[in-house]
Amino acid sequence: MECCVASALLFFIPLYLLINFLCFIFADADFTLLWAGLFGHRPENKLKGLVVWVTGASSGIGEELALQLAGYGSRLILSARREDELERVKRCCLERSDLQDEDIRVLPLDLLERTSHEGKAKAAIQYFGRIDVLINNGGRSQRSLCLETSIDVYQALMELNFLGTVSITKQVLPHMTQRGTGSIVTVSSVVGLAGAPLATGYSASKHALQGFFNSLRTELTDFPNILISTVCPGPVQSQIVQNAFTEEVHKPVAAAGNQGHKMPTSRCARLMLVGIANGVKEMWIAQQPFLLFYYAWQYAPTFAWFITNMLGRKRVQNFKAGLDADTAYFTKPKTS
């Protein structure tokens, strides 16, 4: 009998490990999130009828979130600086869903104008009577070397990505604690977990968000029905590179580069909404080989440092040579 059990274990344990290895090769999110996608609540059912406030909703991930939520039947508050783009997104949402005009509120918002946030939050709450989900998606990235970057860029990144997000959160959180329920979902980044060259200020702002919301989650243990979730996407097709800060605050990015290797925005948004529907506290969303880095940094940091330094050196060389720093890791830099 013992021999049969041992033989069975020798067969099934390697098989189990092999299956998990194959799943990981083709994975584009952490196992908790993928499990929720397979066996958890479907966002079409869980998020229907909820009031969702999306910041940064005028393009990219925010726009795609709005479109998918509209299709699920969620009522929406769309915020960003560009009101004309928000109106465009609203029209697209109405065309692709059964929502009526009054089910979507366009609420222009500038994360840098923190004195306006109290009034904006009150307007958002009063329109539908409640906010069930706040998705903090607004912010900007960075493409510049530290030695060449003005301190004003670092200040702008922290003011926008960190303090702006914290400010909106603080205006909505009392409403949720009063009701005893709600979800606050914040889009961080892979560089909120690990550093990356050309993004020192951006990475710092995302690390700050991770620290803030991880700490906030522990403060809210008396409110088990309030979800604090952070989303850490890897490279995703969006306008984040085009809108990135460079070495000077008002200097635009010279070229955004090819985005074909990045995760489709629709897939990223879908995974985020699966995570929200299933109460996932932290989501890692990235295609391979980027997903491997999440696990390496979590479980093998010494190995992760070795790989990060090797690829980081190549990324800086490509950037200095005028190549696409995001895709040309293995391209030999031009020499004069």
N, C-alpha and C positions, 0 to 999 in steps of 0.2 A: 504493500500500500504506500509506504513512504517513498519507495522507488518510483512509483507512478506519479506521485505528487511532485517529486523533484524533477522528473522528466517533463511534466507539464509546465512547471515554472521555467525550466530551461528553454522551452519552446515559446511560451507566451510572453515572457519578459522581453526578449530580443524583438519579438514581433511588435509588441507595444511601443518599444523605443523606436523601431523603424517607422511605424505609422506616424508617430509624433514628429520624427525628423522630416519625413516627407511633407507632412502638413506645414511644418515651419518653413520649408523651402518655398512653398507657394503662398505663405501667409502674407497679409497686408495690414495686420493689426495684432495687438497682443491677444493671447489665448483667451483671457477673460472676456474681451469684447467679441471675439469671434464665436465663442461659446454662446454668448447672449444673442448673437445674430442667428445662430442655428436653433437654439432651444428656448430663448427667452421671449419676452413680450415683443410684439410687432409694433413699431412706431405708428403705423397706420391706425391701429386701434387705441394705443395708449395716449397718443398726443392729440387725437381728434377732439375738437372743441376747446382745447386749452388756449389761453392767451399767452403768446410768446413775443417778447420784445427782443429784436435782433439789432445790435449795433454793427456798424460796418457793413450795412446791408446793400450798399449801392453797387457792389461788384464782388467777384471772386467767391470765396466760401460763403460769405454772408448772403449774397444774392442766391446762390444755389440752395442754401438752407431755407430761405424764404420761399422759393419755388416748390421745394419738396414739402415743406410744412403746409403750404396752401393746398397742395394736392391731398394732404392727409385731413384737411378740414380744420386746421388750427386757425385761430384768429390772430392777426399779426399787427405789431407795431414796428415799423421800419425806420431805422435811424442811421444817419451819416451826415456829412457836411453838405453833399451835393443834392439839393432837393430835386432837381430835374432828373437825376439818375434814379432817385428813389421813386419818383412817379413812373418812370419807365419800368422799374422792377415791379411796382404795384400792378401796372397794366398787364405785364407778363403773368403775374400770379393769378389775376382775374381770368385771363384767357385760358389758363391751364387748370382751372379748378371750378368748383361750384360756389365759391365764395361770392358775396355781394360787395359792392363798393364800400359799404359801412363796416365790413369785416376786416378791412385793412386800413390802418391809420399811418400816414406818413408824418413823421415827427423829426424834422431836421435837428441835428445834434453835433456840436463840436466838443470833443472830449477835452480840449484844452481850455474851454471856457467853463471852469468848474463852478463859478458863481451862478451859472444858468442851470446846473444839474438838478437842483431841488425843484425848480419850476417845471422842468422837463419830466421829471419822475412823477410829479403830481398830475400833470396833464396826461401822462400815459396811464396812470392808475385810474383816474377819473373817467377816461374814455370808455373802458370796458368794465370798470368797477373792480378790477383786480389784475394782477400779473402772476401767471403761474410759472413761467420760465423766463429768465433773463439770460440771453446769450451774449456774453462780452466778446465781440469779435473785432472791434475796431482797433487799429494800430498800424504802424509802419515798420518796415525792416531796415536793413543797413547793408551797404556794400562799400566798405572803405577800410584802409589799414589804420590801425591805432595811431601810428606815428604821424600820419597825415591828416588826422581828423580833428576838427575844432571841438573844443569843450562844449560849445553851444549845441553841437549835434547830440552829445551825450545827455545834456540837459533836456533837449527836445524829446529824445527817446524815452527818458524816464517820466517826463511830464505827460506825454501822450499814452504810452503803452502801460505804464504802471499807475501813476497817480490818477489819470483820467478814468481808468477802469475801476480803481478802488473807490473813486468818488461816486460813480454811478451805482456801484454795488452798495455803498453805504446809504444811498437814498432809497434803494429798493428793499434792502434787507429788513428794516423795521416793519414794513408792510407784510413781509413773509413770516416774520416771527410772531406778529400779531395774529395772523391767520393760522399759524402753526404748520404751514405747508408751503412748498415751492421749490424751485430748482434754480441755482445760479451756476451757469456753465461758462467757463472762461477758456478761450483759445490761447494756449501757450505755444510751445514749439519744442522740437527735438533739442534745440539749443537752450531751452529752459532746463534741460536735464544734463547737458554736456556742452562744453564750449566749442566754438568753431571760428576759424579765421575769417576776417572781413566783417565780423558781426559782434565785435566786443561790446558795443553799447546795446545792441538789440538783445544779445544773449543775457546781458546784465539785467535788462528790463524784464525778460521772461523768467530768469531766476528769481527776481523779486516777486513776480506774480505767483510762482510756485510756492515760495516761502509764505507769502501772505495767505493764500487760500488753503494751504495745508494746515497752517496755524488756525485760521478761521474755522475750518472743519472741526477741529478739536474743541473750539469754544462753543460749538453748537450741538454738543452731544445731548443736551436737554430738548432738542428739537429733531427727533429722529426722522421726521417727514420732510425735512429741508435737505435737499441734495446740494452739496458743494462738489462740483466736478471740474477737473482741468483736462484739456485736450492737448495732446502733444503731437501735432502732425509733423511729418517729414516734408520733403519737397512735394508741393501740390501745384497744379496748373492754376494760376491766378495772376492778378496784376500786382502782387506784392513786390516783385523785383522792379517793375517799372516805377513804382511809387516809393522806392527805398531812398533813405537818406544816403548821401555820399559824404565826402570829407567836409563839405560846407552845407549849411542848412538849406540853402535855396539852389544848390547845384543839382541838376537832374542826373539820373543814371544815363550813361552814354548809350548802352545797348542792353536789352533785357536778356538776350540769348535764347537758345532753343529750349522749349519747355516740354518737348515730346517725351522725355524720359520720366517726367513727373507723374504722380498719381492724378487721374482725372478728378476734377472738382466734385463731380456728382457722386463718385465713390466715397470720397472723404466725408461729404455731407451726410450721406446715408449711414455710414458707420457712426458718425457723431450722434445722429438721431436714434440709432439703435442703442447707443450707450446711455443717452438721456432716458429713453423709455425703460431701461433696465437698471437705472440707478448706479451706473458704473462711475466710481469716484475719480479714476484717472485712466485716460485712454491714450494708447500709443498707436498711431496710425501712420504707416509708411510701407512702401514696397521694399522688397529686398534689393540691394544689400543693406539699405538704411535701417530696416527693422532689426537686423542683427546687432547694430550698434547700441540700440536701446538695451538689449539683453546683456551685451558685453559690458556696458557701463554699470549695469545693475549688479552683475554677478562676477565679472572678471575685469575690474578697473585697470589693473596693470597692463593686461593685453589691450584693453581699449585705448589706453594712453599711447601705446606703441603704434597702433594702427592710425589713431587720430593724428599723431605727430607726423607720420609718414605721408598721409593723404593731405594733411594741412599744409605741409611744405610744398607739395605739388600744386595745391590750390592757390597759394600765394604766388608761386612762380608763374602760373598761368595768368593770374590777374595782372601782374606786373608786365607780362608779355602781351597784354591786350586780348587774351583768349577768353572764352566763356568759362569762368571759374567754376560754374556749377556742373558742367558736363565734361570738361577736358582734363579730368584727373590724370588720365593715362596718355595725354597728348604731350609730346616733347615740346617745351617752350621754344619760341623762336630766339635765335641769338643774332646779334649784330656783328 
